[in-house]
Amino acid sequence: MREPKNHKTLKKGVLGISECYAKSYSIGEKKVFMDIRTHSLIVGEVAKRIKGNFNKKVRDKFLRKGIELIASLHDIGKINPKFQEKIRGREILIEPPHNEVSQAALEEFDIAISEILGKHHGIPLRSVNNGCAEIYGGAEWQELRLKFLGELKKYFSQELPDIESGIQSNILAGIVTVSDWIGSGVEYDDIGKYVDNIDDLVVNAGFIKPEITKNLNFEDIFGFSPNEIQKKVIYEKHDCDICVIEAPMGIGKTEAALY
């Protein structure tokens, strides 16, 4: 993060990736900026930690590869001249939403992934312009966005994964959104400081991998012995996979179901 000498000045033409900002913060009386590279890598690293909290079955089915890359791409749409002017304090009359630009930038490569990027602040857009559209900065800015895509692929050693179902798409979209939330919540001067604390930040946000203690009986878990209804549900054999318990409130249906 840094404080530019003149943050309202945007030079003509296409900026370099390191000159593109993603976030701005006020620290005391000073306004500082986080560049797009730093923010993207932080969010990708957060997604990596969140992925580790899922059990192996879920990871193998829905999160085999690519979640870190997808999460890191969420704000690639901020690489556009309108956003860069606005974040520097200039008044912009017409500015495309950055999630729209993110969706447009990736649409020609993978529609499913582009829609995940498009809905990291809500629902995906039904239609977007071509990534090279003038409203997004034209072909030169799209080229810069694709250059950044290549950089992120190299950093995470990943390619864009195949999205095989709507369920997988929704899971990935959820992880991207939450990773962005966690990755935007604390300000550090450089990514090194942030990476050192990412595990704690993910845990503090409530994403804790459960520790399972096996072979506990009902009383070990709940602190009291099961009543007759609970014993019937727990210990008797049933010829079905689903058991419906109908009983008055307070009888212990929840404990029976959880056990």
Buried (B, 14 or more C-beta within 10 A) or exposed (E): BEEEEEBEEBEEEBBEBEEBBBBBEEEEEEEBBBBBBBBBBBBBBBBBBBBEBBEEEEBEBBBEBBBBBBBBBBBBBBBBBBBBBBBBEEEEEEBBBBBBBBBBBBBEEBEBBBBBBBBBBEEBBEEBBBBBBEBBBBBEBBBBBBEBBEBBBEBBEBEBBEBEEEEBBEBBBEBBBBBBEBBBEBBBEEBEEBBEEBEEBBEEBEBEEEEEEEEEEBEEEBEEEBEEBBEBBBEEEEEEEEEEBEEEEEBBBEBBEEB
